[in-house]
Amino acid sequence: MKTPFLFNKKQIHHTKNSNHKLNRSFYLILRTCKTNLYILPIFLISILPTTSLFSKTIFVCTNCTIKTLKDAITLSQNGDTIKIQPGIYKEGFLPITKSISIIGENGVVIDGLKEKHVLGVYANGVRIQNLKVIGSGISDLSEFAGVHTEKVKDCYFENLSLEDNVYGFYLAETTNCTLKNNTSIGNAENEVLGGNGIHLWSASQNKIIGNKLKKHRDGIYLEFSEHLEIEGNESEENIRYGMHFMFSNHNQFNKNIFKNNSAGVAVMYSKDITMEENKFLDNWGESSNGILLKDIADSTLSKNRFEGNTIAVFADGITNINFQNNDFINNGWGIKILGNTDYNKIIDNNFIKNVFDISTNTKSTTNIFSKNYWDHYEGYDLDKDQIGDIPHKTIHFFGYWIAVYPFLMVLYESPVVLFLQGIEKAFPIVTPIEFEDQHPRMKERI
């Protein structure tokens, strides 16, 4: 009968070659150990690569000796690799408590049969690649996921296609794990029963790179998670947010796309966040934001593109945030700044074709506006230095009153409002706010 296990010949060959190339110092150590025989076994155990030497590959297929992934996991030991040939494997819940690798060929489907989690990872160093994972359980009490991990480190998930799971990936108390180039399409119908595409709780030093998330409650959700690298992901058509995180400091998210969600991103109760080169597109609805910033501090938002959002940036209680080199294009509101928002810098941004560039509910500010391009600016540049010679009032009469009394929006472009705007141009003193860009750009930043 064909054995289901194969030793890794390359690893054995490498080990033999290495043993033939022992240097002189190693030879001298062996001679020393020879005079003390009880030392020799301990010495050999400490230096030999036992995990790689004795690791094996287990093959799973419909015609193999091992026909199910569950049996392969049971037979495996730390360091083993399980390779799965194409087919649909109706497995139910699969707990993984050993440091193994599971690699599928194209066409492998793992079906959780709507029981619990599909794959449960509870050992360090687990790698799972190239599988389609479907059919997590559905519950009002438990957060069932396609891939669930808890209290592990060094996990690695790549090229997984997740469908029809409540949660896609659920990582709790993980360290140094990577999610790369995965796809998760959820089955969320509402916020109560829906789960998140990638959910991290109390995680640190994880990487979320190049994933595509769709039709979940939140595409990515983070809580109490720090030192994360979130880059190159696409999150769209989610019921609530493309990404949502709270109480999660020292994180960076760069080069992601958040498109056509009920709201793009919410960053709340956090500090030291770097947000660069992201795209916030078409997050449109009655109260949709490209990004909601709530009670965050000491962060940077630069080189981002906000286009086609109801509100590009909603700023509530933020402090010491640098908005620099961003593009605000064709939004309802560029930035809504509430009165509890202080000591932020809005510098070198482009404001183009927005209904309202800036809106606020306060008459004074500690925020700084400088060297932005405003397509509504009607000043002049006599000295030809590309900076306007007179300040630009970033908030106008009607924009201010809309922020205070939103129901007045029904009067937008009505004859009364147009008349008041004409008076404002003739007598700027009627504008009841101090927001000004003292050095507006004459041309947009490229």
C-alpha positions in Angstrom: 0.0 0.0 0.0 1.3 3.4 -0.9 2.5 5.3 2.1 0.7 8.7 2.6 3.9 10.3 4.0 7.0 11.5 2.1 10.1 12.8 3.7 11.4 16.0 2.2 14.3 14.7 0.1 15.8 18.1 -0.4 15.9 18.8 3.3 17.6 15.4 4.0 20.1 15.9 1.2 20.9 19.4 2.5 21.4 17.9 6.0 23.8 15.2 4.7 25.8 17.7 2.8 26.0 19.9 5.8 27.2 17.0 8.0 30.0 16.3 5.5 31.2 19.9 5.7 31.7 20.1 9.4 34.5 22.5 10.1 37.5 21.9 12.3 35.9 23.6 15.4 33.0 21.2 15.2 35.4 18.2 15.0 37.2 19.4 18.1 34.0 19.7 20.0 33.1 16.1 19.1 36.5 14.9 20.3 35.9 16.7 23.6 32.4 15.1 23.9 34.0 11.7 23.2 35.8 11.9 26.5 32.6 12.8 28.2 30.1 10.4 26.7 27.1 11.7 28.6 27.6 15.2 27.0 27.4 13.9 23.4 23.6 13.1 23.2 22.7 16.4 24.7 25.0 18.3 22.3 23.7 16.5 19.2 20.1 17.1 20.1 20.8 20.8 20.6 22.4 21.3 17.1 20.5 19.0 14.8 17.6 20.5 12.8 15.2 17.9 14.0 12.0 19.7 12.9 13.1 20.0 9.3 14.8 16.6 9.2 11.7 14.7 10.3 9.0 16.9 8.7 6.8 15.2 6.1 4.3 16.0 3.4 0.8 14.6 3.6 -1.2 14.4 0.4 -5.0 14.7 0.4 -7.2 13.8 -2.5 -10.3 11.7 -3.4 -8.1 8.9 -4.6 -5.4 9.2 -1.9 -5.0 7.1 1.2 -5.9 10.3 3.1 -9.2 11.6 1.7 -10.1 14.4 4.1 -8.3 17.4 5.5 -9.6 16.5 9.0 -7.7 13.1 8.9 -4.6 14.8 7.5 -4.6 17.3 10.4 -5.0 14.5 12.9 -2.0 12.6 11.4 0.2 15.6 11.1 3.0 16.8 13.5 4.6 20.2 14.0 6.5 21.2 10.8 4.5 19.0 8.4 2.9 20.2 5.2 -0.5 19.1 4.0 -1.1 19.4 0.2 -4.6 19.2 -1.1 -5.6 18.3 -4.7 -8.7 19.9 -6.3 -12.1 18.9 -5.0 -14.9 19.9 -2.7 -14.1 18.8 0.9 -17.2 18.9 3.2 -15.4 19.0 6.4 -17.3 21.0 9.0 -15.3 22.7 11.8 -11.5 22.1 11.5 -9.4 23.0 14.6 -5.7 23.3 13.9 -3.6 22.9 17.0 -0.2 22.1 15.4 2.3 24.3 13.6 1.6 23.0 10.1 1.2 24.3 6.6 -1.9 23.7 4.5 -1.5 24.4 0.8 -4.2 23.8 -1.8 -4.1 23.5 -5.6 -6.5 25.5 -7.8 -10.0 24.2 -7.3 -9.8 23.2 -3.6 -13.0 24.1 -1.7 -13.3 23.6 2.1 -16.9 23.6 3.2 -17.7 24.3 6.9 -21.2 23.0 6.5 -22.6 26.0 8.4 -21.5 24.4 11.7 -19.1 26.8 13.5 -15.8 28.3 12.2 -14.5 26.6 9.1 -10.8 26.8 10.0 -9.8 27.4 13.6 -6.1 28.2 14.1 -4.8 27.7 17.6 -1.1 27.1 17.2 1.8 29.3 16.3 3.3 29.4 12.9 0.4 28.0 10.9 0.4 28.8 7.2 -2.7 28.4 5.0 -2.6 29.1 1.2 -4.6 28.7 -2.0 -8.0 27.5 -0.6 -11.6 28.5 -1.1 -13.3 28.5 2.3 -17.1 28.6 2.5 -20.0 28.0 4.9 -19.3 29.3 8.4 -22.0 28.9 11.0 -24.6 31.7 11.7 -25.4 32.7 15.2 -26.7 35.6 17.3 -24.3 34.7 20.1 -21.0 33.6 18.4 -18.9 35.3 15.8 -18.3 32.4 13.4 -15.6 33.0 10.7 -14.1 31.4 7.7 -10.7 31.6 9.4 -10.7 32.1 13.2 -7.4 32.5 15.2 -6.9 33.1 18.8 -3.8 33.7 21.0 -1.3 32.8 18.3 1.7 34.4 16.6 3.4 34.1 13.2 0.3 32.9 11.3 0.2 33.4 7.5 -2.8 33.4 5.3 -2.4 34.0 1.5 -4.5 33.6 -1.6 -7.6 32.4 0.3 -11.0 33.0 -1.3 -13.7 33.2 1.4 -17.4 33.2 0.5 -20.7 32.8 2.4 -19.1 33.3 5.9 -20.4 35.7 8.5 -16.9 36.9 9.4 -14.1 36.4 6.9 -11.0 36.4 9.0 -11.3 36.8 12.8 -7.9 37.4 14.6 -8.0 37.7 18.4 -4.8 38.4 20.4 -2.5 37.6 17.5 1.1 38.8 16.9 3.1 39.1 13.7 0.4 37.5 11.5 0.0 38.3 7.8 -3.1 38.3 5.6 -2.0 38.7 2.0 -3.9 38.7 -1.3 -7.1 37.2 0.1 -10.7 37.8 -1.0 -13.7 37.8 1.3 -17.2 38.2 0.0 -19.7 38.3 2.9 -23.4 37.5 3.3 -24.3 40.5 5.4 -27.9 41.7 5.0 -27.9 44.1 7.9 -25.6 45.4 10.6 -27.0 43.2 13.4 -26.4 39.8 11.7 -23.6 40.7 9.4 -19.9 40.2 10.3 -16.7 41.9 9.2 -14.4 40.9 6.4 -11.2 41.2 8.5 -11.7 41.5 12.2 -8.8 42.2 14.6 -9.1 42.3 18.3 -6.2 43.0 20.7 -3.7 42.2 17.9 -0.3 43.7 17.3 2.3 43.8 14.5 0.0 42.2 11.9 0.1 42.9 8.2 -3.0 43.2 6.1 -1.8 43.5 2.5 -3.6 43.3 -0.9 -6.9 41.9 0.3 -10.3 42.5 -1.4 -13.4 42.7 0.9 -17.0 43.1 -0.1 -20.5 42.8 1.2 -19.6 42.6 4.9 -20.8 44.8 7.8 -17.3 46.5 7.9 -14.7 45.5 5.4 -11.9 45.8 8.0 -12.5 46.2 11.7 -9.8 46.9 14.3 -10.1 47.2 18.1 -7.4 47.5 20.7 -4.9 46.7 17.9 -1.6 48.4 17.4 1.5 48.6 15.1 -0.4 47.3 12.1 0.5 47.7 8.4 -2.6 48.0 6.2 -1.7 48.5 2.6 -3.1 47.9 -0.9 -6.5 46.6 0.1 -9.8 47.2 -1.6 -13.0 47.5 0.5 -16.3 48.2 -1.3 -20.1 47.7 -1.0 -20.0 47.1 2.7 -23.1 47.8 4.8 -21.4 50.1 7.3 -17.7 51.1 6.8 -15.0 50.1 4.4 -12.7 50.2 7.5 -13.6 50.9 11.1 -11.2 51.1 14.1 -11.3 52.2 17.7 -8.8 52.4 20.5 -6.0 51.4 18.1 -2.8 53.5 18.2 0.4 53.6 16.2 -1.1 52.2 13.0 -0.6 53.1 9.3 -2.9 52.5 6.4 -1.6 53.4 2.9 -2.6 52.9 -0.7 -6.0 51.4 0.0 -9.3 51.9 -1.9 -12.6 52.4 0.0 -15.3 52.6 -2.5 -19.1 52.7 -2.5 -19.6 51.8 1.1 -22.3 53.3 3.3 -19.4 55.2 4.8 -15.7 55.0 3.8 -13.6 54.8 7.0 -14.1 55.6 10.7 -11.0 56.3 12.9 -12.0 56.7 16.5 -10.4 57.2 19.9 -6.8 56.6 18.6 -3.6 58.4 18.1 -0.4 58.3 16.0 -2.2 57.1 12.8 -0.6 57.5 9.4 -3.1 57.7 6.5 -1.4 58.1 3.1 -2.2 57.6 -0.6 -5.6 56.1 0.0 -8.7 56.6 -2.2 -12.1 57.4 -0.7 -14.5 57.1 -3.6 -18.3 57.3 -4.0 -19.2 56.8 -0.4 -22.6 58.5 -0.9 -25.7 58.6 1.2 -27.6 60.8 3.7 -24.7 60.9 6.2 -21.9 59.1 4.4 -18.3 60.2 5.0 -15.1 59.4 3.1 -13.5 59.3 6.5 -14.9 60.0 10.0 -12.2 61.2 12.5 -13.5 61.1 16.0 -11.3 61.9 19.0 -8.0 61.2 17.4 -4.7 63.0 17.9 -1.1 63.4 16.6 -1.8 61.9 13.2 -1.1 62.5 9.5 -3.5 62.4 6.6 -1.7 63.1 3.3 -1.7 62.4 -0.4 -5.2 60.9 -0.3 -8.0 61.4 -2.9 -11.5 62.1 -1.7 -13.9 62.1 -4.6 -17.7 61.7 -4.8 -18.4 61.5 -1.1 -21.3 63.2 0.7 -18.7 64.4 3.3 -15.1 63.8 2.4 -13.8 64.3 6.0 -15.9 64.7 9.1 -13.7 66.0 12.0 -15.1 65.7 15.5 -12.8 66.3 18.5 -9.5 65.9 16.6 -6.2 67.5 17.7 -2.9 68.0 16.0 -3.7 66.4 12.7 -1.8 67.3 9.6 -3.9 67.4 6.4 -1.4 67.8 3.6 -1.3 67.2 -0.2 -4.8 65.7 -0.3 -7.3 66.1 -3.2 -10.9 67.0 -2.3 -12.9 66.7 -5.6 -16.6 66.7 -6.3 -17.8 66.1 -2.8 -20.8 67.5 -1.0 -18.6 68.8 1.8 -14.8 68.8 1.6 -14.2 69.0 5.4 -16.8 69.4 8.2 -15.0 70.7 11.2 -16.9 70.8 14.5 -16.1 73.4 17.1 -14.3 70.9 19.4 -11.6 70.4 16.7 -8.4 72.3 17.5 -4.8 72.9 16.5 -4.9 71.1 13.1 -3.1 72.1 10.0 -4.7 72.1 6.5 -1.9 72.8 4.1 -1.2 72.3 0.4 -4.5 70.6 -0.4 -6.7 70.9 -3.5 -10.4 71.8 -3.1 -12.1 71.4 -6.5 -15.9 71.3 -7.4 -17.1 70.6 -3.9 -20.5 72.1 -3.0 -19.0 73.3 0.3 -15.2 73.2 0.7 -15.3 73.8 4.5 -18.1 73.7 6.9 -18.3 74.3 10.7 -20.7 75.0 13.5 -18.4 77.5 15.3 -17.4 81.2 14.6 -13.7 80.9 15.6 -11.0 78.4 15.2 -7.4 77.4 16.2 -7.0 75.4 13.0 -4.5 76.7 10.4 -5.3 76.9 6.7 -2.5 77.8 4.3 -1.3 77.4 0.7 -4.4 75.4 -0.4 -5.9 75.7 -3.8 -9.6 76.7 -3.8 -11.4 76.7 -7.1 -13.9 79.2 -5.5 -11.1 81.7 -4.9 -11.8 85.0 -6.7 -8.7 86.9 -5.6 -5.7 88.1 -7.6 -1.9 87.7 -7.8 -0.3 91.0 -8.7 3.3 89.9 -7.8 3.0 86.7 -9.8 4.3 84.4 -7.0 1.4 82.0 -7.5 0.0 82.9 -4.1 -3.2 85.0 -3.8 -2.6 88.5 -2.6 -5.8 88.5 -0.4 -6.9 85.8 2.0 -9.6 83.3 1.0 -12.6 82.9 3.2 -13.0 79.1 3.4 -16.5 79.2 4.8 -19.3 81.3 3.4 -22.5 82.6 4.9 -24.9 79.8 3.8 -22.3 77.1 4.5 -22.1 78.2 8.1 -25.9 78.2 8.6 -26.3 74.8 7.0 -23.8 73.4 9.5 -25.8 74.9 12.4 -29.3 74.2 10.9 -29.0 71.3 8.4 -32.7 71.6 7.4 -31.8 74.8 5.6 -30.2 72.8 2.8 -33.6 72.8 1.1 -33.0 76.5 0.3 -29.7 75.8 -1.5 -29.5 77.9 -4.7 -32.9 79.5 -3.9 -33.3 83.2 -4.8 -33.1 84.2 -1.2 -29.7 82.4 -0.7 -28.3 83.7 -4.0 -29.3 87.2 -2.9 -27.5 86.8 0.5 -24.4 85.4 -1.3 -24.3 88.5 -3.4 -24.5 90.7 -0.3 -21.7 88.7 1.2 -19.4 89.3 -1.8 -20.1 93.0 -1.5 -19.8 93.2 2.2 -17.6 90.2 3.5 -18.1 91.3 7.1 -21.5 89.6 7.2 -19.8 86.2 7.1 -19.9 85.3 10.8 -16.6 83.2 11.0 -12.9 83.6 11.1 -11.7 80.7 8.9 -9.3 82.0 6.3 -6.5 80.8 4.2 -4.0 83.6 4.4 -1.9 82.3 1.4 -4.2 80.6 -1.1 -2.6 79.0 -4.1 -3.5 80.4 -7.5 -3.0 77.0 -9.2 -3.9 73.5 -8.0 -1.1 71.4 -6.6 -0.1 68.6 -9.0 
